Amino acid sequence: MTKIAEKEQIIIAYSYDSEDFHLIGSFEYLWAIGTGLAAQSTNIKPPSFSASKIPIFNEDQQKWSIVDDYRLQMAYSTTDKMEARIDYVG
């Protein structure tokens, strides 16, 4: 669903990752008449979140959800006690 600007305005846009759709950050965006938003961005503000959580954007539903985020933390196998760095959201 592509949103098109009906008037020129400066908005806060929220960018998200193109693979797993997690929030990357926000930026000011000059939204010109007749144009859409920047790729992988929305003007829908993400909900507040706490440590070890992150917003994920659902493009089909046009809404954010909050999921666990343990990226860059170490996990240990319960079978062989090997360690691995978590590199994905969820």
C-alpha positions in Angstrom: 0.0 0.0 0.0 1.7 3.1 -1.2 0.9 6.4 0.5 1.1 9.5 -1.7 1.5 13.0 -0.3 -1.4 15.4 -0.9 0.6 18.4 0.3 4.3 19.2 0.7 5.3 18.6 4.3 8.2 17.7 6.5 7.5 14.5 8.5 9.3 12.1 10.8 9.8 8.8 8.9 10.8 5.6 10.5 13.1 3.3 8.5 13.2 -0.5 8.8 15.5 -3.3 7.6 14.6 -4.8 4.2 15.1 -8.4 5.4 13.5 -8.8 8.8 11.8 -5.4 9.0 13.2 -4.3 12.4 13.3 -0.6 13.2 16.6 1.0 12.1 15.8 4.6 13.1 14.0 7.8 12.2 14.7 10.8 10.1 13.2 14.1 8.9 11.8 13.7 5.4 10.5 16.3 3.0 7.4 14.6 1.6 6.7 16.3 -1.7 3.3 16.5 -3.3 2.5 13.4 -5.4 5.4 11.3 -4.1 5.5 8.3 -1.8 7.7 7.7 1.2 11.3 6.6 1.0 11.9 2.8 0.5 11.7 0.7 3.6 10.1 3.6 5.6 6.8 4.6 7.1 5.3 7.6 8.8 3.6 5.3 11.4 5.4 5.8 14.7 6.6 2.6 16.3 5.4 1.8 19.9 7.7 2.2 22.8 9.9 -0.7 23.6 12.3 -1.8 26.3 15.7 -3.5 26.4 15.9 -6.8 24.6 12.8 -5.9 22.5 12.5 -4.3 19.0 9.7 -3.1 16.8 9.1 -5.0 13.6 7.0 -3.4 10.7 4.4 -5.5 8.9 4.1 -3.9 5.4 0.8 -5.8 4.6 -1.0 -4.7 7.8 0.8 -1.3 8.0 1.5 -1.7 11.7 4.4 -2.3 14.2 4.7 -5.2 16.6 7.2 -5.8 19.3 9.4 -8.9 19.4 12.3 -10.2 21.5 15.8 -9.1 20.4 18.8 -11.0 21.6 21.1 -10.1 18.7 24.8 -10.0 19.5 24.3 -12.0 22.7 25.8 -15.4 23.2 23.7 -18.6 23.4 24.8 -22.0 24.6 23.6 -25.4 23.3 21.9 -27.5 25.9 23.2 -30.7 24.2 26.9 -30.0 23.6 27.5 -26.7 25.5 28.9 -25.0 22.3 28.4 -21.2 22.2 27.0 -19.2 19.3 26.4 -15.5 18.8 22.7 -14.7 18.0 22.5 -12.8 14.7 18.8 -12.6 14.1 15.7 -11.0 15.6 13.2 -13.1 17.4 
